[in-house]
Amino acid sequence: MAKNEALLIFNRSSNPSRGLLLANGVGVVDSDYYGNEDNDGNIGFPFYNIFPWKVKISRGQKIGQGVFVTFKKTADDVAEGTRTGGFGSTGK
């Protein structure tokens, strides 16, 4: 990804009928996440299961959708350092 891109992760429209809701609504994967030694570029989908029974997700099963978007930064953006985190690392 380019530095001015992000990957938005969405739940599949069929998942709520199976009881699966994406815990964070929409996931945002920043461009500096890819190639990070701490996460090896792996992207996770944190689901809530709203049903009282277990839901099996099989290897290779489609569980989400990704959309690449470009963005602009504000003039007062002054972030410093290199981020090396994953879930919730912004603002630490």
PyMOL Python script that loads the backbone (N, CA, C, O; Angstrom):
from pymol import cmd

cmd.read_pdbstr("""\
ATOM      1  N   MET A   1       0.836  -1.183   0.000  1.00  0.00           N
ATOM      2  CA  MET A   1       0.000   0.000   0.000  1.00  0.00           C
ATOM      3  C   MET A   1       0.877   1.240   0.000  1.00  0.00           C
ATOM      4  O   MET A   1       1.978   1.247   0.550  1.00  0.00           O
ATOM      5  N   ALA A   2       0.371   2.270  -0.619  1.00  0.00           N
ATOM      6  CA  ALA A   2       1.054   3.563  -0.572  1.00  0.00           C
ATOM      7  C   ALA A   2       0.838   4.184   0.808  1.00  0.00           C
ATOM      8  O   ALA A   2      -0.076   3.790   1.532  1.00  0.00           O
ATOM      9  N   LYS A   3       1.681   5.159   1.172  1.00  0.00           N
ATOM     10  CA  LYS A   3       1.582   5.784   2.494  1.00  0.00           C
ATOM     11  C   LYS A   3       0.255   6.506   2.704  1.00  0.00           C
ATOM     12  O   LYS A   3      -0.168   6.694   3.845  1.00  0.00           O
ATOM     13  N   ASN A   4      -0.405   6.912   1.626  1.00  0.00           N
ATOM     14  CA  ASN A   4      -1.683   7.615   1.763  1.00  0.00           C
ATOM     15  C   ASN A   4      -2.877   6.695   1.505  1.00  0.00           C
ATOM     16  O   ASN A   4      -3.945   7.150   1.094  1.00  0.00           O
ATOM     17  N   GLU A   5      -2.686   5.399   1.752  1.00  0.00           N
ATOM     18  CA  GLU A   5      -3.763   4.435   1.582  1.00  0.00           C
ATOM     19  C   GLU A   5      -4.031   3.696   2.886  1.00  0.00           C
ATOM     20  O   GLU A   5      -3.160   3.577   3.747  1.00  0.00           O
ATOM     21  N   ALA A   6      -5.237   3.212   3.006  1.00  0.00           N
ATOM     22  CA  ALA A   6      -5.629   2.343   4.108  1.00  0.00           C
ATOM     23  C   ALA A   6      -6.527   1.256   3.537  1.00  0.00           C
ATOM     24  O   ALA A   6      -7.153   1.437   2.493  1.00  0.00           O
ATOM     25  N   LEU A   7      -6.584   0.134   4.229  1.00  0.00           N
ATOM     26  CA  LEU A   7      -7.474  -0.959   3.855  1.00  0.00           C
ATOM     27  C   LEU A   7      -8.604  -1.000   4.866  1.00  0.00           C
ATOM     28  O   LEU A   7      -8.364  -1.183   6.060  1.00  0.00           O
ATOM     29  N   LEU A   8      -9.840  -0.830   4.398  1.00  0.00           N
ATOM     30  CA  LEU A   8     -11.006  -0.924   5.270  1.00  0.00           C
ATOM     31  C   LEU A   8     -11.549  -2.337   5.192  1.00  0.00           C
ATOM     32  O   LEU A   8     -11.751  -2.869   4.100  1.00  0.00           O
ATOM     33  N   ILE A   9     -11.787  -2.946   6.339  1.00  0.00           N
ATOM     34  CA  ILE A   9     -12.251  -4.327   6.425  1.00  0.00           C
ATOM     35  C   ILE A   9     -13.718  -4.317   6.866  1.00  0.00           C
ATOM     36  O   ILE A   9     -14.067  -3.753   7.903  1.00  0.00           O
ATOM     37  N   PHE A  10     -14.563  -4.952   6.057  1.00  0.00           N
ATOM     38  CA  PHE A  10     -15.994  -5.009   6.337  1.00  0.00           C
ATOM     39  C   PHE A  10     -16.450  -6.454   6.509  1.00  0.00           C
ATOM     40  O   PHE A  10     -15.872  -7.378   5.937  1.00  0.00           O
ATOM     41  N   ASN A  11     -17.487  -6.625   7.299  1.00  0.00           N
ATOM     42  CA  ASN A  11     -18.120  -7.921   7.467  1.00  0.00           C
ATOM     43  C   ASN A  11     -18.870  -8.271   6.181  1.00  0.00           C
ATOM     44  O   ASN A  11     -19.357  -7.377   5.489  1.00  0.00           O
ATOM     45  N   ARG A  12     -18.964  -9.544   5.859  1.00  0.00           N
ATOM     46  CA  ARG A  12     -19.803  -9.964   4.735  1.00  0.00           C
ATOM     47  C   ARG A  12     -21.266  -9.808   5.129  1.00  0.00           C
ATOM     48  O   ARG A  12     -21.628  -9.995   6.291  1.00  0.00           O
ATOM     49  N   SER A  13     -22.093  -9.470   4.168  1.00  0.00           N
ATOM     50  CA  SER A  13     -23.504  -9.224   4.462  1.00  0.00           C
ATOM     51  C   SER A  13     -24.217 -10.474   4.961  1.00  0.00           C
ATOM     52  O   SER A  13     -25.241 -10.365   5.636  1.00  0.00           O
ATOM     53  N   SER A  14     -23.706 -11.649   4.648  1.00  0.00           N
ATOM     54  CA  SER A  14     -24.353 -12.893   5.097  1.00  0.00           C
ATOM     55  C   SER A  14     -23.961 -13.295   6.515  1.00  0.00           C
ATOM     56  O   SER A  14     -24.630 -14.146   7.103  1.00  0.00           O
ATOM     57  N   ASN A  15     -22.922 -12.727   7.079  1.00  0.00           N
ATOM     58  CA  ASN A  15     -22.446 -13.145   8.402  1.00  0.00           C
ATOM     59  C   ASN A  15     -23.421 -12.865   9.546  1.00  0.00           C
ATOM     60  O   ASN A  15     -23.571 -13.725  10.414  1.00  0.00           O
ATOM     61  N   PRO A  16     -24.093 -11.711   9.597  1.00  0.00           N
ATOM     62  CA  PRO A  16     -25.022 -11.494  10.714  1.00  0.00           C
ATOM     63  C   PRO A  16     -26.130 -12.543  10.787  1.00  0.00           C
ATOM     64  O   PRO A  16     -26.598 -12.863  11.879  1.00  0.00           O
ATOM     65  N   SER A  17     -26.552 -13.079   9.656  1.00  0.00           N
ATOM     66  CA  SER A  17     -27.581 -14.126   9.696  1.00  0.00           C
ATOM     67  C   SER A  17     -27.026 -15.410  10.303  1.00  0.00           C
ATOM     68  O   SER A  17     -27.789 -16.283  10.715  1.00  0.00           O
ATOM     69  N   ARG A  18     -25.706 -15.527  10.361  1.00  0.00           N
ATOM     70  CA  ARG A  18     -25.045 -16.660  11.017  1.00  0.00           C
ATOM     71  C   ARG A  18     -24.650 -16.312  12.445  1.00  0.00           C
ATOM     72  O   ARG A  18     -24.071 -17.141  13.148  1.00  0.00           O
ATOM     73  N   GLY A  19     -24.962 -15.075  12.885  1.00  0.00           N
ATOM     74  CA  GLY A  19     -24.659 -14.647  14.247  1.00  0.00           C
ATOM     75  C   GLY A  19     -23.336 -13.936  14.402  1.00  0.00           C
ATOM     76  O   GLY A  19     -22.941 -13.624  15.525  1.00  0.00           O
ATOM     77  N   LEU A  20     -22.632 -13.667  13.304  1.00  0.00           N
ATOM     78  CA  LEU A  20     -21.297 -13.065  13.388  1.00  0.00           C
ATOM     79  C   LEU A  20     -21.331 -11.579  13.052  1.00  0.00           C
ATOM     80  O   LEU A  20     -21.717 -11.176  11.954  1.00  0.00           O
ATOM     81  N   LEU A  21     -20.915 -10.778  14.028  1.00  0.00           N
ATOM     82  CA  LEU A  21     -20.801  -9.338  13.834  1.00  0.00           C
ATOM     83  C   LEU A  21     -19.342  -8.939  14.015  1.00  0.00           C
ATOM     84  O   LEU A  21     -18.676  -9.420  14.932  1.00  0.00           O
ATOM     85  N   LEU A  22     -18.848  -8.076  13.160  1.00  0.00           N
ATOM     86  CA  LEU A  22     -17.471  -7.594  13.272  1.00  0.00           C
ATOM     87  C   LEU A  22     -17.375  -6.705  14.505  1.00  0.00           C
ATOM     88  O   LEU A  22     -18.085  -5.704  14.601  1.00  0.00           O
ATOM     89  N   ALA A  23     -16.515  -7.054  15.440  1.00  0.00           N
ATOM     90  CA  ALA A  23     -16.452  -6.404  16.753  1.00  0.00           C
ATOM     91  C   ALA A  23     -16.189  -4.906  16.670  1.00  0.00           C
ATOM     92  O   ALA A  23     -16.743  -4.142  17.460  1.00  0.00           O
ATOM     93  N   ASN A  24     -15.364  -4.477  15.738  1.00  0.00           N
ATOM     94  CA  ASN A  24     -15.036  -3.056  15.654  1.00  0.00           C
ATOM     95  C   ASN A  24     -15.815  -2.352  14.552  1.00  0.00           C
ATOM     96  O   ASN A  24     -15.442  -1.245  14.164  1.00  0.00           O
ATOM     97  N   GLY A  25     -16.865  -2.943  14.040  1.00  0.00           N
ATOM     98  CA  GLY A  25     -17.690  -2.314  13.007  1.00  0.00           C
ATOM     99  C   GLY A  25     -17.002  -2.331  11.661  1.00  0.00           C
ATOM    100  O   GLY A  25     -17.408  -3.058  10.754  1.00  0.00           O
ATOM    101  N   VAL A  26     -15.962  -1.530  11.535  1.00  0.00           N
ATOM    102  CA  VAL A  26     -15.121  -1.492  10.330  1.00  0.00           C
ATOM    103  C   VAL A  26     -13.674  -1.500  10.797  1.00  0.00           C
ATOM    104  O   VAL A  26     -13.275  -0.672  11.616  1.00  0.00           O
ATOM    105  N   GLY A  27     -12.894  -2.430  10.276  1.00  0.00           N
ATOM    106  CA  GLY A  27     -11.475  -2.455  10.612  1.00  0.00           C
ATOM    107  C   GLY A  27     -10.694  -1.520   9.699  1.00  0.00           C
ATOM    108  O   GLY A  27     -10.998  -1.406   8.511  1.00  0.00           O
ATOM    109  N   VAL A  28      -9.691  -0.857  10.252  1.00  0.00           N
ATOM    110  CA  VAL A  28      -8.835   0.031   9.470  1.00  0.00           C
ATOM    111  C   VAL A  28      -7.409  -0.486   9.571  1.00  0.00           C
ATOM    112  O   VAL A  28      -6.840  -0.552  10.660  1.00  0.00           O
ATOM    113  N   VAL A  29      -6.836  -0.853   8.432  1.00  0.00           N
ATOM    114  CA  VAL A  29      -5.461  -1.342   8.371  1.00  0.00           C
ATOM    115  C   VAL A  29      -4.620  -0.255   7.724  1.00  0.00           C
ATOM    116  O   VAL A  29      -4.780   0.043   6.540  1.00  0.00           O
ATOM    117  N   ASP A  30      -3.722   0.340   8.506  1.00  0.00           N
ATOM    118  CA  ASP A  30      -2.857   1.400   8.002  1.00  0.00           C
ATOM    119  C   ASP A  30      -1.760   0.827   7.115  1.00  0.00           C
ATOM    120  O   ASP A  30      -1.429  -0.355   7.209  1.00  0.00           O
ATOM    121  N   SER A  31      -1.204   1.663   6.261  1.00  0.00           N
ATOM    122  CA  SER A  31      -0.181   1.203   5.318  1.00  0.00           C
ATOM    123  C   SER A  31       1.075   0.707   6.011  1.00  0.00           C
ATOM    124  O   SER A  31       1.779  -0.135   5.454  1.00  0.00           O
ATOM    125  N   ASP A  32       1.385   1.199   7.212  1.00  0.00           N
ATOM    126  CA  ASP A  32       2.591   0.751   7.909  1.00  0.00           C
ATOM    127  C   ASP A  32       2.399  -0.589   8.615  1.00  0.00           C
ATOM    128  O   ASP A  32       3.340  -1.106   9.217  1.00  0.00           O
ATOM    129  N   TYR A  33       1.206  -1.154   8.549  1.00  0.00           N
ATOM    130  CA  TYR A  33       0.953  -2.468   9.147  1.00  0.00           C
ATOM    131  C   TYR A  33       1.595  -3.569   8.318  1.00  0.00           C
ATOM    132  O   TYR A  33       2.137  -4.530   8.864  1.00  0.00           O
ATOM    133  N   TYR A  34       1.533  -3.427   7.001  1.00  0.00           N
ATOM    134  CA  TYR A  34       2.113  -4.431   6.106  1.00  0.00           C
ATOM    135  C   TYR A  34       3.642  -4.408   6.232  1.00  0.00           C
ATOM    136  O   TYR A  34       4.246  -3.337   6.294  1.00  0.00           O
ATOM    137  N   GLY A  35       4.251  -5.567   6.267  1.00  0.00           N
ATOM    138  CA  GLY A  35       5.704  -5.654   6.348  1.00  0.00           C
ATOM    139  C   GLY A  35       6.257  -5.429   7.741  1.00  0.00           C
ATOM    140  O   GLY A  35       7.473  -5.334   7.907  1.00  0.00           O
ATOM    141  N   ASN A  36       5.400  -5.342   8.745  1.00  0.00           N
ATOM    142  CA  ASN A  36       5.819  -5.137  10.119  1.00  0.00           C
ATOM    143  C   ASN A  36       6.232  -6.485  10.704  1.00  0.00           C
ATOM    144  O   ASN A  36       5.455  -7.438  10.675  1.00  0.00           O
ATOM    145  N   GLU A  37       7.450  -6.568  11.235  1.00  0.00           N
ATOM    146  CA  GLU A  37       7.950  -7.833  11.772  1.00  0.00           C
ATOM    147  C   GLU A  37       7.109  -8.360  12.930  1.00  0.00           C
ATOM    148  O   GLU A  37       7.055  -9.569  13.152  1.00  0.00           O
ATOM    149  N   ASP A  38       6.448  -7.458  13.676  1.00  0.00           N
ATOM    150  CA  ASP A  38       5.658  -7.886  14.832  1.00  0.00           C
ATOM    151  C   ASP A  38       4.356  -8.587  14.447  1.00  0.00           C
ATOM    152  O   ASP A  38       3.813  -9.357  15.238  1.00  0.00           O
ATOM    153  N   ASN A  39       3.852  -8.327  13.242  1.00  0.00           N
ATOM    154  CA  ASN A  39       2.570  -8.935  12.874  1.00  0.00           C
ATOM    155  C   ASN A  39       2.650  -9.727  11.578  1.00  0.00           C
ATOM    156  O   ASN A  39       1.692 -10.411  11.217  1.00  0.00           O
ATOM    157  N   ASP A  40       3.761  -9.650  10.877  1.00  0.00           N
ATOM    158  CA  ASP A  40       3.989 -10.403   9.643  1.00  0.00           C
ATOM    159  C   ASP A  40       2.908 -10.126   8.602  1.00  0.00           C
ATOM    160  O   ASP A  40       2.685 -10.947   7.712  1.00  0.00           O
ATOM    161  N   GLY A  41       2.226  -8.968   8.704  1.00  0.00           N
ATOM    162  CA  GLY A  41       1.210  -8.605   7.728  1.00  0.00           C
ATOM    163  C   GLY A  41      -0.094  -9.361   7.855  1.00  0.00           C
ATOM    164  O   GLY A  41      -0.950  -9.259   6.976  1.00  0.00           O
ATOM    165  N   ASN A  42      -0.273 -10.129   8.945  1.00  0.00           N
ATOM    166  CA  ASN A  42      -1.522 -10.873   9.134  1.00  0.00           C
ATOM    167  C   ASN A  42      -2.652  -9.929   9.513  1.00  0.00           C
ATOM    168  O   ASN A  42      -2.464  -9.017  10.317  1.00  0.00           O
ATOM    169  N   ILE A  43      -3.820 -10.149   8.935  1.00  0.00           N
ATOM    170  CA  ILE A  43      -4.994  -9.331   9.207  1.00  0.00           C
ATOM    171  C   ILE A  43      -6.044 -10.215   9.861  1.00  0.00           C
ATOM    172  O   ILE A  43      -6.386 -11.272   9.331  1.00  0.00           O
ATOM    173  N   GLY A  44      -6.554  -9.789  11.008  1.00  0.00           N
ATOM    174  CA  GLY A  44      -7.554 -10.564  11.725  1.00  0.00           C
ATOM    175  C   GLY A  44      -8.929  -9.933  11.641  1.00  0.00           C
ATOM    176  O   GLY A  44      -9.058  -8.726  11.438  1.00  0.00           O
ATOM    177  N   PHE A  45      -9.954 -10.752  11.796  1.00  0.00           N
ATOM    178  CA  PHE A  45     -11.339 -10.302  11.834  1.00  0.00           C
ATOM    179  C   PHE A  45     -11.906 -10.641  13.209  1.00  0.00           C
ATOM    180  O   PHE A  45     -12.273 -11.792  13.443  1.00  0.00           O
ATOM    181  N   PRO A  46     -11.991  -9.677  14.125  1.00  0.00           N
ATOM    182  CA  PRO A  46     -12.536  -9.975  15.450  1.00  0.00           C
ATOM    183  C   PRO A  46     -14.066 -10.003  15.402  1.00  0.00           C
ATOM    184  O   PRO A  46     -14.700  -8.967  15.200  1.00  0.00           O
ATOM    185  N   PHE A  47     -14.647 -11.165  15.585  1.00  0.00           N
ATOM    186  CA  PHE A  47     -16.096 -11.323  15.517  1.00  0.00           C
ATOM    187  C   PHE A  47     -16.706 -11.488  16.901  1.00  0.00           C
ATOM    188  O   PHE A  47     -16.096 -12.058  17.806  1.00  0.00           O
ATOM    189  N   TYR A  48     -17.927 -10.976  17.044  1.00  0.00           N
ATOM    190  CA  TYR A  48     -18.805 -11.336  18.147  1.00  0.00           C
ATOM    191  C   TYR A  48     -19.792 -12.350  17.594  1.00  0.00           C
ATOM    192  O   TYR A  48     -20.335 -12.171  16.503  1.00  0.00           O
ATOM    193  N   ASN A  49     -20.019 -13.405  18.345  1.00  0.00           N
ATOM    194  CA  ASN A  49     -21.056 -14.355  17.992  1.00  0.00           C
ATOM    195  C   ASN A  49     -22.260 -14.035  18.863  1.00  0.00           C
ATOM    196  O   ASN A  49     -22.214 -14.229  20.078  1.00  0.00           O
ATOM    197  N   ILE A  50     -23.333 -13.551  18.262  1.00  0.00           N
ATOM    198  CA  ILE A  50     -24.509 -13.133  19.037  1.00  0.00           C
ATOM    199  C   ILE A  50     -25.464 -14.285  19.314  1.00  0.00           C
ATOM    200  O   ILE A  50     -26.448 -14.113  20.033  1.00  0.00           O
ATOM    201  N   PHE A  51     -25.185 -15.460  18.750  1.00  0.00           N
ATOM    202  CA  PHE A  51     -26.031 -16.627  18.991  1.00  0.00           C
ATOM    203  C   PHE A  51     -25.453 -17.456  20.140  1.00  0.00           C
ATOM    204  O   PHE A  51     -24.255 -17.377  20.410  1.00  0.00           O
ATOM    205  N   PRO A  52     -26.286 -18.250  20.820  1.00  0.00           N
ATOM    206  CA  PRO A  52     -25.791 -19.047  21.951  1.00  0.00           C
ATOM    207  C   PRO A  52     -25.061 -20.323  21.526  1.00  0.00           C
ATOM    208  O   PRO A  52     -24.634 -21.087  22.391  1.00  0.00           O
ATOM    209  N   TRP A  53     -24.907 -20.575  20.249  1.00  0.00           N
ATOM    210  CA  TRP A  53     -24.206 -21.776  19.790  1.00  0.00           C
ATOM    211  C   TRP A  53     -22.928 -21.382  19.051  1.00  0.00           C
ATOM    212  O   TRP A  53     -22.772 -20.246  18.605  1.00  0.00           O
ATOM    213  N   LYS A  54     -22.036 -22.332  18.935  1.00  0.00           N
ATOM    214  CA  LYS A  54     -20.767 -22.089  18.268  1.00  0.00           C
ATOM    215  C   LYS A  54     -20.969 -22.012  16.762  1.00  0.00           C
ATOM    216  O   LYS A  54     -21.822 -22.696  16.198  1.00  0.00           O
ATOM    217  N   VAL A  55     -20.170 -21.168  16.123  1.00  0.00           N
ATOM    218  CA  VAL A  55     -20.173 -21.042  14.669  1.00  0.00           C
ATOM    219  C   VAL A  55     -18.806 -21.478  14.168  1.00  0.00           C
ATOM    220  O   VAL A  55     -17.786 -20.963  14.627  1.00  0.00           O
ATOM    221  N   LYS A  56     -18.770 -22.403  13.250  1.00  0.00           N
ATOM    222  CA  LYS A  56     -17.511 -22.887  12.706  1.00  0.00           C
ATOM    223  C   LYS A  56     -17.157 -22.089  11.448  1.00  0.00           C
ATOM    224  O   LYS A  56     -17.967 -21.945  10.533  1.00  0.00           O
ATOM    225  N   ILE A  57     -15.927 -21.576  11.429  1.00  0.00           N
ATOM    226  CA  ILE A  57     -15.394 -20.907  10.245  1.00  0.00           C
ATOM    227  C   ILE A  57     -14.297 -21.805   9.696  1.00  0.00           C
ATOM    228  O   ILE A  57     -13.285 -22.042  10.356  1.00  0.00           O
ATOM    229  N   SER A  58     -14.502 -22.292   8.508  1.00  0.00           N
ATOM    230  CA  SER A  58     -13.556 -23.218   7.896  1.00  0.00           C
ATOM    231  C   SER A  58     -12.442 -22.470   7.167  1.00  0.00           C
ATOM    232  O   SER A  58     -12.630 -21.349   6.696  1.00  0.00           O
ATOM    233  N   ARG A  59     -11.298 -23.106   7.088  1.00  0.00           N
ATOM    234  CA  ARG A  59     -10.166 -22.532   6.351  1.00  0.00           C
ATOM    235  C   ARG A  59     -10.600 -22.240   4.910  1.00  0.00           C
ATOM    236  O   ARG A  59     -11.202 -23.084   4.247  1.00  0.00           O
ATOM    237  N   GLY A  60     -10.286 -21.042   4.445  1.00  0.00           N
ATOM    238  CA  GLY A  60     -10.619 -20.651   3.083  1.00  0.00           C
ATOM    239  C   GLY A  60     -12.014 -20.083   2.913  1.00  0.00           C
ATOM    240  O   GLY A  60     -12.362 -19.605   1.833  1.00  0.00           O
ATOM    241  N   GLN A  61     -12.819 -20.130   3.969  1.00  0.00           N
ATOM    242  CA  GLN A  61     -14.173 -19.595   3.894  1.00  0.00           C
ATOM    243  C   GLN A  61     -14.123 -18.072   3.824  1.00  0.00           C
ATOM    244  O   GLN A  61     -13.321 -17.447   4.518  1.00  0.00           O
ATOM    245  N   LYS A  62     -14.960 -17.478   3.002  1.00  0.00           N
ATOM    246  CA  LYS A  62     -15.013 -16.015   2.881  1.00  0.00           C
ATOM    247  C   LYS A  62     -15.707 -15.441   4.103  1.00  0.00           C
ATOM    248  O   LYS A  62     -16.842 -15.808   4.411  1.00  0.00           O
ATOM    249  N   ILE A  63     -15.021 -14.536   4.803  1.00  0.00           N
ATOM    250  CA  ILE A  63     -15.597 -13.967   6.028  1.00  0.00           C
ATOM    251  C   ILE A  63     -15.658 -12.446   5.999  1.00  0.00           C
ATOM    252  O   ILE A  63     -16.292 -11.845   6.867  1.00  0.00           O
ATOM    253  N   GLY A  64     -15.024 -11.816   5.033  1.00  0.00           N
ATOM    254  CA  GLY A  64     -15.009 -10.367   5.013  1.00  0.00           C
ATOM    255  C   GLY A  64     -14.653  -9.824   3.651  1.00  0.00           C
ATOM    256  O   GLY A  64     -14.387 -10.561   2.702  1.00  0.00           O
ATOM    257  N   GLN A  65     -14.659  -8.506   3.589  1.00  0.00           N
ATOM    258  CA  GLN A  65     -14.334  -7.809   2.354  1.00  0.00           C
ATOM    259  C   GLN A  65     -13.386  -6.661   2.679  1.00  0.00           C
ATOM    260  O   GLN A  65     -13.495  -6.039   3.736  1.00  0.00           O
ATOM    261  N   GLY A  66     -12.471  -6.387   1.784  1.00  0.00           N
ATOM    262  CA  GLY A  66     -11.546  -5.285   1.969  1.00  0.00           C
ATOM    263  C   GLY A  66     -11.688  -4.263   0.859  1.00  0.00           C
ATOM    264  O   GLY A  66     -11.893  -4.610  -0.304  1.00  0.00           O
ATOM    265  N   VAL A  67     -11.575  -2.978   1.240  1.00  0.00           N
ATOM    266  CA  VAL A  67     -11.657  -1.884   0.283  1.00  0.00           C
ATOM    267  C   VAL A  67     -10.471  -0.963   0.533  1.00  0.00           C
ATOM    268  O   VAL A  67     -10.290  -0.465   1.644  1.00  0.00           O
ATOM    269  N   PHE A  68      -9.668  -0.739  -0.496  1.00  0.00           N
ATOM    270  CA  PHE A  68      -8.552   0.193  -0.384  1.00  0.00           C
ATOM    271  C   PHE A  68      -9.060   1.607  -0.631  1.00  0.00           C
ATOM    272  O   PHE A  68      -9.797   1.855  -1.586  1.00  0.00           O
ATOM    273  N   VAL A  69      -8.656   2.538   0.245  1.00  0.00           N
ATOM    274  CA  VAL A  69      -9.041   3.939   0.099  1.00  0.00           C
ATOM    275  C   VAL A  69      -7.811   4.826   0.250  1.00  0.00           C
ATOM    276  O   VAL A  69      -6.855   4.467   0.938  1.00  0.00           O
ATOM    277  N   THR A  70      -7.845   5.973  -0.392  1.00  0.00           N
ATOM    278  CA  THR A  70      -6.786   6.967  -0.198  1.00  0.00           C
ATOM    279  C   THR A  70      -7.302   8.015   0.785  1.00  0.00           C
ATOM    280  O   THR A  70      -8.510   8.214   0.916  1.00  0.00           O
ATOM    281  N   PHE A  71      -6.381   8.677   1.467  1.00  0.00           N
ATOM    282  CA  PHE A  71      -6.768   9.690   2.434  1.00  0.00           C
ATOM    283  C   PHE A  71      -5.760  10.818   2.420  1.00  0.00           C
ATOM    284  O   PHE A  71      -4.665  10.681   1.873  1.00  0.00           O
ATOM    285  N   LYS A  72      -6.135  11.934   3.025  1.00  0.00           N
ATOM    286  CA  LYS A  72      -5.257  13.098   3.187  1.00  0.00           C
ATOM    287  C   LYS A  72      -5.070  13.355   4.663  1.00  0.00           C
ATOM    288  O   LYS A  72      -5.923  13.000   5.475  1.00  0.00           O
ATOM    289  N   LYS A  73      -3.950  13.973   5.015  1.00  0.00           N
ATOM    290  CA  LYS A  73      -3.680  14.325   6.406  1.00  0.00           C
ATOM    291  C   LYS A  73      -3.930  15.811   6.609  1.00  0.00           C
ATOM    292  O   LYS A  73      -3.814  16.609   5.678  1.00  0.00           O
ATOM    293  N   THR A  74      -4.273  16.167   7.835  1.00  0.00           N
ATOM    294  CA  THR A  74      -4.472  17.574   8.151  1.00  0.00           C
ATOM    295  C   THR A  74      -3.119  18.278   8.255  1.00  0.00           C
ATOM    296  O   THR A  74      -2.088  17.631   8.437  1.00  0.00           O
ATOM    297  N   ALA A  75      -3.131  19.582   8.141  1.00  0.00           N
ATOM    298  CA  ALA A  75      -1.894  20.366   8.187  1.00  0.00           C
ATOM    299  C   ALA A  75      -1.205  20.259   9.541  1.00  0.00           C
ATOM    300  O   ALA A  75       0.012  20.427   9.623  1.00  0.00           O
ATOM    301  N   ASP A  76      -1.955  19.985  10.601  1.00  0.00           N
ATOM    302  CA  ASP A  76      -1.368  19.920  11.940  1.00  0.00           C
ATOM    303  C   ASP A  76      -1.052  18.490  12.387  1.00  0.00           C
ATOM    304  O   ASP A  76      -0.865  18.252  13.580  1.00  0.00           O
ATOM    305  N   ASP A  77      -0.991  17.548  11.467  1.00  0.00           N
ATOM    306  CA  ASP A  77      -0.636  16.169  11.800  1.00  0.00           C
ATOM    307  C   ASP A  77       0.846  16.127  12.145  1.00  0.00           C
ATOM    308  O   ASP A  77       1.692  16.412  11.298  1.00  0.00           O
ATOM    309  N   VAL A  78       1.164  15.769  13.395  1.00  0.00           N
ATOM    310  CA  VAL A  78       2.550  15.806  13.855  1.00  0.00           C
ATOM    311  C   VAL A  78       2.983  14.484  14.487  1.00  0.00           C
ATOM    312  O   VAL A  78       3.793  14.481  15.415  1.00  0.00           O
ATOM    313  N   ALA A  79       2.457  13.367  14.000  1.00  0.00           N
ATOM    314  CA  ALA A  79       2.829  12.063  14.555  1.00  0.00           C
ATOM    315  C   ALA A  79       4.325  11.846  14.399  1.00  0.00           C
ATOM    316  O   ALA A  79       4.911  12.202  13.377  1.00  0.00           O
ATOM    317  N   GLU A  80       4.934  11.262  15.415  1.00  0.00           N
ATOM    318  CA  GLU A  80       6.372  11.014  15.394  1.00  0.00           C
ATOM    319  C   GLU A  80       6.655   9.546  15.656  1.00  0.00           C
ATOM    320  O   GLU A  80       5.828   8.843  16.237  1.00  0.00           O
ATOM    321  N   GLY A  81       7.818   9.086  15.231  1.00  0.00           N
ATOM    322  CA  GLY A  81       8.238   7.721  15.512  1.00  0.00           C
ATOM    323  C   GLY A  81       7.642   6.723  14.543  1.00  0.00           C
ATOM    324  O   GLY A  81       6.885   7.071  13.637  1.00  0.00           O
ATOM    325  N   THR A  82       8.005   5.478  14.761  1.00  0.00           N
ATOM    326  CA  THR A  82       7.511   4.378  13.943  1.00  0.00           C
ATOM    327  C   THR A  82       6.550   3.546  14.765  1.00  0.00           C
ATOM    328  O   THR A  82       6.889   3.110  15.865  1.00  0.00           O
ATOM    329  N   ARG A  83       5.361   3.321  14.245  1.00  0.00           N
ATOM    330  CA  ARG A  83       4.401   2.482  14.944  1.00  0.00           C
ATOM    331  C   ARG A  83       4.718   1.028  14.641  1.00  0.00           C
ATOM    332  O   ARG A  83       4.999   0.662  13.499  1.00  0.00           O
ATOM    333  N   THR A  84       4.670   0.207  15.676  1.00  0.00           N
ATOM    334  CA  THR A  84       4.966  -1.222  15.475  1.00  0.00           C
ATOM    335  C   THR A  84       3.893  -2.089  16.105  1.00  0.00           C
ATOM    336  O   THR A  84       4.136  -3.256  16.412  1.00  0.00           O
ATOM    337  N   GLY A  85       2.721  -1.533  16.299  1.00  0.00           N
ATOM    338  CA  GLY A  85       1.670  -2.270  16.975  1.00  0.00           C
ATOM    339  C   GLY A  85       0.677  -2.880  16.015  1.00  0.00           C
ATOM    340  O   GLY A  85       0.864  -2.878  14.799  1.00  0.00           O
ATOM    341  N   GLY A  86      -0.375  -3.398  16.596  1.00  0.00           N
ATOM    342  CA  GLY A  86      -1.465  -3.991  15.836  1.00  0.00           C
ATOM    343  C   GLY A  86      -2.759  -3.427  16.350  1.00  0.00           C
ATOM    344  O   GLY A  86      -2.938  -2.209  16.360  1.00  0.00           O
ATOM    345  N   PHE A  87      -3.683  -4.290  16.787  1.00  0.00           N
ATOM    346  CA  PHE A  87      -4.969  -3.845  17.277  1.00  0.00           C
ATOM    347  C   PHE A  87      -4.789  -2.828  18.398  1.00  0.00           C
ATOM    348  O   PHE A  87      -4.163  -3.120  19.417  1.00  0.00           O
ATOM    349  N   GLY A  88      -5.339  -1.635  18.203  1.00  0.00           N
ATOM    350  CA  GLY A  88      -5.352  -0.614  19.246  1.00  0.00           C
ATOM    351  C   GLY A  88      -4.014   0.045  19.541  1.00  0.00           C
ATOM    352  O   GLY A  88      -3.862   0.657  20.599  1.00  0.00           O
ATOM    353  N   SER A  89      -3.046  -0.055  18.651  1.00  0.00           N
ATOM    354  CA  SER A  89      -1.720   0.497  18.951  1.00  0.00           C
ATOM    355  C   SER A  89      -1.667   2.015  18.751  1.00  0.00           C
ATOM    356  O   SER A  89      -0.780   2.667  19.302  1.00  0.00           O
ATOM    357  N   THR A  90      -2.577   2.585  17.989  1.00  0.00           N
ATOM    358  CA  THR A  90      -2.580   4.034  17.801  1.00  0.00           C
ATOM    359  C   THR A  90      -2.921   4.687  19.121  1.00  0.00           C
ATOM    360  O   THR A  90      -3.894   4.312  19.775  1.00  0.00           O
ATOM    361  N   GLY A  91      -2.127   5.660  19.513  1.00  0.00           N
ATOM    362  CA  GLY A  91      -2.403   6.380  20.743  1.00  0.00           C
ATOM    363  C   GLY A  91      -1.727   5.808  21.967  1.00  0.00           C
ATOM    364  O   GLY A  91      -1.890   6.359  23.056  1.00  0.00           O
ATOM    365  N   LYS A  92      -0.973   4.723  21.839  1.00  0.00           N
ATOM    366  CA  LYS A  92      -0.257   4.171  22.999  1.00  0.00           C
ATOM    367  C   LYS A  92       0.956   5.003  23.281  1.00  0.00           C
ATOM    368  O   LYS A  92       1.700   4.712  24.217  1.00  0.00           O
TER     369      LYS A  92
END
""", "prot")
cmd.dss("prot")
cmd.show_as("cartoon", "prot")
cmd.util.cbc("prot")
cmd.orient("prot")
